[in-house]
Amino acid sequence: MKNILPKKGLSMEEILRKLKEYAADDLDPYSGRLFTIAFEPGVEEMREVAFEAIKMFAFKNMLDFTEFPSMIRMEKDIIDYSTSLMHGDEQVAGTFTFGGTESVFLAVKAARDCFILKKGSITIPEIVMPVTGHPCYDKAAEYMGLRVKRVRVNEKTFAADPDAINEAITEDTAMIVGSAPNWPFGTIDPIKDLASIAIDKGVWLHVDACVGGFVLPFMKKLGEKIPDFDFAIDGVSSISMDPHKYAYAPIGASVVLFRKKFYKMFSQFSNLKWPGYPIVNPAVLSSRSEALLAAAWATMHFLGEEGYLELARKIISAKNKIVEGFKEAGYSAMGEPSVIAAFTSEINLFKLSDEMAKNGWILMPQKGIASMNIPPSLHLTINPIHEKLADFMISDLKKCTEVVKELPQTEAENLLEIFSVALGMLSPGEMDIATLAKLFAQAEKVLEVQGERILQALGLEKGFPKEMGSIFQLLASIPPEMAELLASYVVIEIFKKGI
């Protein structure tokens, strides 16, 4: 049954009560027990400042900066600060966006347009990147008509392999990508080597510093071994970095920087072909509230250089405790952790993530890629607040590890294995358009009839459970095309049901 608006508006008390009901199953992003996508410094006063900034600017629209020039001033401050962190000069130009994916879209558009104009003909441009690169590049490619080629990484460091990148470049390559650090393992790609390739081949190099842009420079000042990854390196064309990660701004704040002002020209959208007002959109979105821009500005100015240095010190302390603790418990770190660490083991990590969830710790299981010798792992995004909680988490990790070692194979797991094999047989190794069309047609018929039973079999008929190890295990054990279809179906159904 669909919900409709009440004929008479609700009171503030009723609205807040209903919102609290909706949020009853949400995890607490301030608790320090999440090691996933919550970035929490543990500074309560900072949040209050950000909330006040949101209230001041929530109904001012960044679409028309002639009406609200405050957005130009705040954006300039943030871009200037970001540029200084990335060792950029006066030629660097940038844009404030609402997320890392939007920043990447703008960089991909600029690289694509620059490539096509230089080539002088229409083709399908390529993005060459390590397999650890974020899926937002695949998303940008789908939206803008590019092709992505993912290549192997160094099997010891789990950082980009420059030789593999170089071998994959063709005359249609418009962009190569390196990360500082990558999301799965927290390893920093060898940007200097990639920049040499970019200069030699005449291709655009984008550095994805969405995770590390606002924290790695401070860790380096504190003595951590952080390799160069920014505009100090010739050959870097653009950089993305997110204030809503380690600058601790509210969610919806990112920055993309271009080495040259003219590069930014390719990222913008302008239109004066209609009879209405002149349109110049620096970002993907047109209407945008100034609230998140103001909150990012307020957060960054509240903390300042000293604040960020102190928070970086806490991250280093927490990281050292966590890495040592995981090693003591029998796990192996994958590559050199930065603000992200990933660990692998012979035990079932999907079961371990569930056991840790029972104890209130939310870690992120990762499926790995067997064909590239990348095993399953546990991902931890490390925050300043974790400094005071790391010892407690490691204590529970050691207990949960012993529990998982003794867990027997369940009937559900046996069925899962059968399910995985069956789905794997439906999905061929090579996917051309005709095969994909046939697969979608078959999947549509199956899901129309069996969709609800599949949700029940996965324990999803009432929404996402807190313990999702078996679901991760299923998605890890079937071909990506089938996993993507299944995951998309599940998300559509859950959103449609509102559960």
Secondary structure by P-SEA (a helix, b strand, c coil): cccccccccccaaaaaaaaaaaaccccccccccccccccccccaaaaaaaaaaaaaccccccccccccaaaaaaaaaaaaaaaaaacccccbbbbbcccaaaaaaaaaaaaaaaaaaaaccccbbbbbbcccccaaaaaaaaacbbbbbbbbcccccccccaaaaaaaccccccbbbbbccccccccccaaaaaaaaaaaabbbbbbccccccccaaaaaaacccccccccccccccbbbbbcccccccccccbbbbbccaaaaaaabbbbccccccbbbbccccccccaaaaaaaaaaaaaacaaaaaaaaaaaaaaaaaaaaaaaaaccccccccccbbbbbccccaaaaaaaaaaacbbbbbbbccccccccbbbbbbccccccccaaaaaaaaaaaaaaaaaccccaaaaaaaaaaaaaaaaccccccaaaaaaaaaaaaaaaaccaaaaaaaaccccccccccaaaaaaaacccaaaaaaaaaaaaaaaaaacc
